[in-house]
Amino acid sequence: MDSNLLEEAAKSAVFNEVVHEQTENGDPQRNDDGTIRLKRNWKDEAVDRQGRKYNPHVHGDKLALDTEGFIKVRHRETNTTDRTIGRTEALVAKHRENGYAYYIANDDGGNIDRMRELDWEPVLEGEGSVTMNVGQARAPNTRAVLFRKPEEWYKADQEAKVERNKARFEETKAPSEEDGQYEATATSPLR
């Protein structure tokens, strides 16, 4: 980083009474270059934003302050390419084809028939549908089925859903002050 940028950052630092010296009036004491002067014992007094004292495991090998006078916290490097994906994401990725939207539905309570009525088709593999075990202690044998639908149908369905929700909201929203009392509507609990 350019030394001029570092100097500007140091000059724009925010006063922190824990690590910076102050005058009798409580103003920051400044160095000749305009930076706020650090206390002699600032390393013993400094804390991070959570109030923790310096710890090399948390703050790194070098004790450094941010622009507001708190100890900088070391962040672990993250690599998104090494990210593990969930079981459902892996199932969809394995069977993904361009031009389709995917949905995983539990095989219980008539979900499979309801999905077929809504134009979703089960993704087939070999002799049957692609499924995975999603059961837990309360329902250990629950299976989930992977469905797909052409993307343009899915987008049209989503737009229709948004319009239905807007209409429902308009129908049940509170009246303006001019309208006075609430009036019962076909869907209101006042009927």
Secondary structure, 3 states (H helix, E strand, C coil): CCHHHHHHHHHCCCCCCCCECECCCCCECECCCCCECECCCHHHHCCCCCCCCCCHHHHCCCCCECCCCCECCCCCCCCHHHCCCCHHHHHHHHHCCCCEEEEEEECCCCHHHHHHHCCCEECEECCEECEEECCCCCCCCCEEEEEEEEHHHHHHHHHHHHHHHHHHHHHHCCCCHHHCCCCCCCCCCCC
